[in-house]
Amino acid sequence: MSRTVYVNGAYRPEEEATVSVFDRGFLFADGVYEVTSVLAGRLIDFHAHMARLRRSLAALSMEAPADEEEILAIHRELVTRNGVEEGMVYLQVTRGAADRDFAYPAAGTKPSLVLFTQKAALRERPMAATGMKVVSLPDLRWARRDIKTVQLLYPSMAKMEAKARGADDAWMVEDGFVTEGSSNNAYIVTQDATLVTRPLSSAILPGITRVSVLRLAAEDGLTVEERPFTIEEAKAAREAFITSASTFVMPVVSIDGAAIGDGAPGPHAKRLREIYIAEAEAAAI
Ligand code: PMP
């Protein structure tokens, strides 16, 4: 059945939802996005996603297409119209349509706003029980990874290379240290039970799930250290996992073919997944 998609002020069947070929998102990847998960028909961490959207827009001197209340209303309308119990709402803002020119168009060009939904099982994922395999690849993305732009070609290439090597995802490495996964933040739990993840900087995306998981881990008694770590350290770790809005907490059980710990999802990753989901669902709007 066709979905209803929101495009520039209108709700349309997906076959009829279009944007201009002159849209700078299409021509320059001049756009930003957010993905908000839905559990039991409600939005997880909506306001935090909107705060990050504002930050991305500001970093690119892009106008906000609508205020937060309007954007919330569109999210809810799409979730209702498309009957989404579990899945995601994707939101994209681009600088809009203008003659092709590297310089930004004159002020007043209307940004494009597109939202659509995707149904998916988020809570019950076979991979949460088996864990995922990652391979390390060089991080060849641009240097402003803290801005959530739609320029996602290298992460796609990295994901394809990981699959070609029989793995599920890539952990990217820069100057000897892991930055993050192709579409997620990366963590290890050391042999002395310290949770380690890279600190925020322009090298990684400030994950919304990361904020909650670091807080929950600390509340649960884990020591949290925000510092860079290497692939060698990760291979010697007790556990590894990733976080993102759509995977929540997902255990990593091997890196470049080497088993992490006993090669099965670790207890900390399992527990953080459980408590994250419980809290996210309770706070969803
Ligand atoms: N890093 C990258 C590169 C990502 O694409 C994502 C997913 N958007 C994340 C981290 C995780 O961020 P979040 O928890 O907000 O989904």
Residues whose N, C-alpha, C, O or C-beta is under 5 A from the ligand:
A	BS01	PMP	E180 G181 S182 S183 N184 N185 L205 P206 G207 I208 T209 R210 T243 S244 A245
